[in-house]
Amino acid sequence: MVDCSQVPAFAQMWTQVLLAVFLLIFGFVLLATGMFTAYFGSGKSRQIGGGLTFGGIIILSLLVVMFYTDTFGTNSLFKCNMPLWDTVLFPMIVILLGAAMGAGAAIGLFLFAIMKA
């Protein structure tokens, strides 16, 4: 059972959630773009696609380990009854921001790698 008096509000933990979502989206986009490049590319592009795929797998594996060990400290955050702003609205804004940042960074890396090939 989670002791809700010990769980901090989301407003105190938004950076951990932002980092977690950033890494999640960054890993998935790297994985997808890497597989796309490795399949449809030729020559050097296939090698770059393999590297991007490998990087996506590493980042997602690291994220799984971080959640399993509760590195972010957010596992018990949503088990407590908190007001609407703390549980829905503010997390939604942070998650969308983290997702956009992660996707943008991964697509930027993908385009940089393709342009150099």
Phi and psi restraints in degrees (value plus and minus 20) as a CYANA .aco file:
   2 VAL   PHI    -110.3   -70.3
   2 VAL   PSI     110.4   150.4
   3 ASP   PHI    -106.3   -66.3
   3 ASP   PSI      84.5   124.5
   4 CYS   PHI     -87.3   -47.3
   4 CYS   PSI     -38.7     1.3
   5 SER   PHI     -91.9   -51.9
   5 SER   PSI     -38.5     1.5
   6 GLN   PHI    -115.6   -75.6
   6 GLN   PSI     -29.7    10.3
   7 VAL   PHI    -110.8   -70.8
   7 VAL   PSI     104.0   144.0
   8 PRO   PHI     -92.5   -52.5
   8 PRO   PSI     137.8   177.8
   9 ALA   PHI     -89.0   -49.0
   9 ALA   PSI     136.7   176.7
  10 PHE   PHI     -80.3   -40.3
  10 PHE   PSI     -53.3   -13.3
  11 ALA   PHI     -80.7   -40.7
  11 ALA   PSI     -42.0    -2.0
  12 GLN   PHI    -110.2   -70.2
  12 GLN   PSI     -29.3    10.7
  13 MET   PHI    -143.3  -103.3
  13 MET   PSI      -3.9    36.1
  14 TRP   PHI     -84.0   -44.0
  14 TRP   PSI     -48.8    -8.8
  15 THR   PHI     -88.3   -48.3
  15 THR   PSI     -56.8   -16.8
  16 GLN   PHI     -85.0   -45.0
  16 GLN   PSI     -61.8   -21.8
  17 VAL   PHI     -87.7   -47.7
  17 VAL   PSI     -60.7   -20.7
  18 LEU   PHI     -80.1   -40.1
  18 LEU   PSI     -65.1   -25.1
  19 LEU   PHI     -84.6   -44.6
  19 LEU   PSI     -61.7   -21.7
  20 ALA   PHI     -83.7   -43.7
  20 ALA   PSI     -65.4   -25.4
  21 VAL   PHI     -88.2   -48.2
  21 VAL   PSI     -59.9   -19.9
  22 PHE   PHI     -77.5   -37.5
  22 PHE   PSI     -68.4   -28.4
  23 LEU   PHI     -85.8   -45.8
  23 LEU   PSI     -58.4   -18.4
  24 LEU   PHI     -82.8   -42.8
  24 LEU   PSI     -71.6   -31.6
  25 ILE   PHI     -88.2   -48.2
  25 ILE   PSI     -61.0   -21.0
  26 PHE   PHI     -78.8   -38.8
  26 PHE   PSI     -64.4   -24.4
  27 GLY   PHI     -84.6   -44.6
  27 GLY   PSI     -65.5   -25.5
  28 PHE   PHI     -86.0   -46.0
  28 PHE   PSI     -61.6   -21.6
  29 VAL   PHI     -88.3   -48.3
  29 VAL   PSI     -59.9   -19.9
  30 LEU   PHI     -80.2   -40.2
  30 LEU   PSI     -63.9   -23.9
  31 LEU   PHI     -81.4   -41.4
  31 LEU   PSI     -67.8   -27.8
  32 ALA   PHI     -85.9   -45.9
  32 ALA   PSI     -67.3   -27.3
  33 THR   PHI     -88.4   -48.4
  33 THR   PSI     -54.2   -14.2
  34 GLY   PHI     -85.5   -45.5
  34 GLY   PSI     -63.8   -23.8
  35 MET   PHI     -86.4   -46.4
  35 MET   PSI     -59.1   -19.1
  36 PHE   PHI     -81.1   -41.1
  36 PHE   PSI     -66.6   -26.6
  37 THR   PHI     -88.0   -48.0
  37 THR   PSI     -60.7   -20.7
  38 ALA   PHI     -86.7   -46.7
  38 ALA   PSI     -53.4   -13.4
  39 TYR   PHI     -99.1   -59.1
  39 TYR   PSI     -66.6   -26.6
  40 PHE   PHI    -114.0   -74.0
  40 PHE   PSI     -33.6     6.4
  41 GLY   PHI     -97.4   -57.4
  41 GLY   PSI     154.7   194.7
  42 SER   PHI    -159.9  -119.9
  42 SER   PSI     123.0   163.0
  43 GLY   PHI      45.3    85.3
  43 GLY   PSI    -140.1  -100.1
  44 LYS   PHI     -86.0   -46.0
  44 LYS   PSI     -50.8   -10.8
  45 SER   PHI     -83.5   -43.5
  45 SER   PSI     -55.8   -15.8
  46 ARG   PHI     -84.2   -44.2
  46 ARG   PSI     -59.5   -19.5
  47 GLN   PHI     -84.9   -44.9
  47 GLN   PSI     -62.4   -22.4
  48 ILE   PHI     -84.2   -44.2
  48 ILE   PSI     -60.9   -20.9
  49 GLY   PHI     -80.9   -40.9
  49 GLY   PSI     -60.0   -20.0
  50 GLY   PHI     -83.2   -43.2
  50 GLY   PSI     -60.7   -20.7
  51 GLY   PHI     -84.9   -44.9
  51 GLY   PSI     -61.7   -21.7
  52 LEU   PHI     -85.1   -45.1
  52 LEU   PSI     -61.2   -21.2
  53 THR   PHI     -82.1   -42.1
  53 THR   PSI     -66.2   -26.2
  54 PHE   PHI     -80.5   -40.5
  54 PHE   PSI     -62.8   -22.8
  55 GLY   PHI     -81.6   -41.6
  55 GLY   PSI     -60.4   -20.4
  56 GLY   PHI     -83.6   -43.6
  56 GLY   PSI     -60.7   -20.7
  57 ILE   PHI     -84.9   -44.9
  57 ILE   PSI     -62.2   -22.2
  58 ILE   PHI     -83.0   -43.0
  58 ILE   PSI     -66.7   -26.7
  59 ILE   PHI     -83.8   -43.8
  59 ILE   PSI     -63.8   -23.8
  60 LEU   PHI     -87.3   -47.3
  60 LEU   PSI     -57.2   -17.2
  61 SER   PHI     -83.9   -43.9
  61 SER   PSI     -62.8   -22.8
  62 LEU   PHI     -81.3   -41.3
  62 LEU   PSI     -60.8   -20.8
  63 LEU   PHI     -84.9   -44.9
  63 LEU   PSI     -60.1   -20.1
  64 VAL   PHI     -81.8   -41.8
  64 VAL   PSI     -63.8   -23.8
  65 VAL   PHI     -83.8   -43.8
  65 VAL   PSI     -61.0   -21.0
  66 MET   PHI     -84.7   -44.7
  66 MET   PSI     -59.3   -19.3
  67 PHE   PHI     -91.4   -51.4
  67 PHE   PSI     -57.7   -17.7
  68 TYR   PHI     -83.6   -43.6
  68 TYR   PSI     -57.8   -17.8
  69 THR   PHI    -110.4   -70.4
  69 THR   PSI     -18.3    21.7
  70 ASP   PHI      36.5    76.5
  70 ASP   PSI      24.7    64.7
  71 THR   PHI     -80.0   -40.0
  71 THR   PSI     -58.8   -18.8
  72 PHE   PHI     -97.6   -57.6
  72 PHE   PSI     -39.3     0.7
  73 GLY   PHI      52.6    92.6
  73 GLY   PSI       3.8    43.8
  74 THR   PHI    -126.6   -86.6
  74 THR   PSI     -21.8    18.2
  75 ASN   PHI     -82.2   -42.2
  75 ASN   PSI     -56.2   -16.2
  76 SER   PHI    -114.0   -74.0
  76 SER   PSI     -21.9    18.1
  77 LEU   PHI     -81.3   -41.3
  77 LEU   PSI     -65.3   -25.3
  78 PHE   PHI    -111.4   -71.4
  78 PHE   PSI     -15.4    24.6
  79 LYS   PHI    -104.0   -64.0
  79 LYS   PSI     -35.9     4.1
  80 CYS   PHI    -115.6   -75.6
  80 CYS   PSI     133.5   173.5
  81 ASN   PHI    -103.1   -63.1
  81 ASN   PSI      89.6   129.6
  82 MET   PHI    -142.5  -102.5
  82 MET   PSI     143.2   183.2
  83 PRO   PHI     -81.1   -41.1
  83 PRO   PSI     143.2   183.2
  84 LEU   PHI     -76.6   -36.6
  84 LEU   PSI     -63.8   -23.8
  85 TRP   PHI     -81.5   -41.5
  85 TRP   PSI     -64.3   -24.3
  86 ASP   PHI     -90.9   -50.9
  86 ASP   PSI     -50.7   -10.7
  87 THR   PHI    -120.8   -80.8
  87 THR   PSI     -42.6    -2.6
  88 VAL   PHI    -143.6  -103.6
  88 VAL   PSI     -78.9   -38.9
  89 LEU   PHI     -89.8   -49.8
  89 LEU   PSI     -74.6   -34.6
  90 PHE   PHI     -84.6   -44.6
  90 PHE   PSI     -63.1   -23.1
  91 PRO   PHI     -80.3   -40.3
  91 PRO   PSI     -56.7   -16.7
  92 MET   PHI     -82.4   -42.4
  92 MET   PSI     -63.0   -23.0
  93 ILE   PHI     -83.7   -43.7
  93 ILE   PSI     -65.4   -25.4
  94 VAL   PHI     -85.9   -45.9
  94 VAL   PSI     -60.8   -20.8
  95 ILE   PHI     -86.2   -46.2
  95 ILE   PSI     -64.0   -24.0
  96 LEU   PHI     -84.5   -44.5
  96 LEU   PSI     -59.6   -19.6
  97 LEU   PHI     -84.1   -44.1
  97 LEU   PSI     -65.0   -25.0
  98 GLY   PHI     -83.6   -43.6
  98 GLY   PSI     -59.2   -19.2
  99 ALA   PHI     -84.8   -44.8
  99 ALA   PSI     -64.3   -24.3
 100 ALA   PHI     -84.2   -44.2
 100 ALA   PSI     -61.2   -21.2
 101 MET   PHI     -85.6   -45.6
 101 MET   PSI     -63.2   -23.2
 102 GLY   PHI     -84.1   -44.1
 102 GLY   PSI     -65.6   -25.6
 103 ALA   PHI     -85.4   -45.4
 103 ALA   PSI     -62.4   -22.4
 104 GLY   PHI     -82.7   -42.7
 104 GLY   PSI     -62.9   -22.9
 105 ALA   PHI     -85.8   -45.8
 105 ALA   PSI     -62.4   -22.4
 106 ALA   PHI     -87.9   -47.9
 106 ALA   PSI     -61.9   -21.9
 107 ILE   PHI     -86.2   -46.2
 107 ILE   PSI     -58.0   -18.0
 108 GLY   PHI     -81.5   -41.5
 108 GLY   PSI     -63.4   -23.4
 109 LEU   PHI     -85.0   -45.0
 109 LEU   PSI     -59.9   -19.9
 110 PHE   PHI     -81.2   -41.2
 110 PHE   PSI     -68.5   -28.5
 111 LEU   PHI     -85.5   -45.5
 111 LEU   PSI     -58.0   -18.0
 112 PHE   PHI     -82.1   -42.1
 112 PHE   PSI     -63.4   -23.4
 113 ALA   PHI     -86.9   -46.9
 113 ALA   PSI     -59.7   -19.7
 114 ILE   PHI     -89.2   -49.2
 114 ILE   PSI     -59.8   -19.8
 115 MET   PHI     -88.1   -48.1
 115 MET   PSI     -49.4    -9.4
 116 LYS   PHI     -99.8   -59.8
 116 LYS   PSI     -37.5     2.5
